[in-house]
Amino acid sequence: MDDEYLTVSQVNAYINRMLKYDRNLQNIYIRGEISNYKTYPSGHSYFTLKDDKSQIPAVMFKGRKHSLKFQPEDGMKVIIKGKIEVYERDGKYQLYATTITEDGIGELHIAFEQLKKKLDSEGLFDDAHKKEIPKYPQRIGVVTARTGAAIRDIITTIKRRYPYCEVLVFSTLVQGEMAANQIVRQIRHAQQFDIDTLIVGRGGGSIEDLWPFNEEIVAREIYACRIPVISAVGHEIDWTISDFVADIRAATPTAAAEIAVPEISEVKYKLNQLTQRTNKAINEKLIQNKQKIENISQKQIFKNPESIYEIKQMHLDNLIGKLNLTSKNIIAENRTRLLKIESRSVLRNPEEVTKAKRDIFIRNVDKLTILDPLLTLKRGYSIAKRDAKVISSAKDVKTGDELDIEFDDGTVNTKVI
């Protein structure tokens, strides 16, 4: 009886085997719209692929995602290559994705637009960060393949236009999976040299061939480069991320060389123009200065320099005359003042003046002696004081006051009764 029944696990396993044996479901392409896309810490991504009538759960494991050139997003129309199998634990079938491409647009194009949007939002394309390309460089570096039309065109153009400039080539792979890392290393290596301008690029090719110049690590290295960078990737119609982040974009490697150096004939023409302008300015200045010298030489002071001395001598004589007159006047005034002083009596009879002053002094001393209160005490009088203050009236004391009575020969303390 038991043999007539199957377990749930057996049923799910059986269905899963059936699906795995179906070749149509093991290598299937499905078109639909991504919904609920989510990547877990494990690195696996789970989402739903749907159309306007139905939907199917899908998963893309971490090991498969290395082939993705872009980041899947909700609402994106895609074509997924994969297989249909049953997730036996839940008894649900789902799509196991191996590749994802946007419906109608290549995945490289998607990756290009996503990185371009990302770097643009970070400001790596802003003109404010662009460095000016030197007009007259002495040394130019080129990061490209050592062989090929690109490097030949660059060197030929530079030598033809501006032969005074030295060219240093930093050879690198320009296509393939290893190219991006080599390009980054050579850009860093170039900065160890005294280089005025750095050209980074290659000749034309498919979008796959040009892809290393769309890698984020290359874009960020160009942005961080302290040397002004000219991006020269592909042909005029080709655009890469490197073109946007570089200080200037050239349509072709040859155009990059033309931007990097001036035309020697133009330089010579400008030098001739500057030489002529300089010579003209010098001649004009010489003529002006010559005229100034002639004008100065015609002045009276240069024709008769003795006149300066004569005028100063006259002025000096005038000052000496004034000084002598002033000195005589001062001496005469002082002599008159001295005679007046000598005529005074104090100089003629100083003893009389001294005697008169002494008599006045003695009279004043006598007056002060009469007013001396100590003489009053000697005649038998006394002075009453309270708290060191003289009492001049009986009204100023009352019974119980302590008084100090001062006599000529001492002081007595008493109390009023």
PyMOL commands that set and color helices and strands:
alter all, ss='L'
color gray80, all
select helices_A, chain A and resi 2-4+8-21+23-26+62-67+107-121+127-129+149-161+179-190+207-214+216-224+241-245+253-260+264-297+300-303+306-342+345-348+350-370+373-378+394-396
alter helices_A, ss='H'
color red, helices_A
select strands_A, chain A and resi 28-39+45-50+55-60+77-87+92-102+139-144+166-171+197-202+229-233+248-249+383-386+389-390+402-407+410-415
alter strands_A, ss='S'
color yellow, strands_A
deselect
rebuild
show_as cartoon
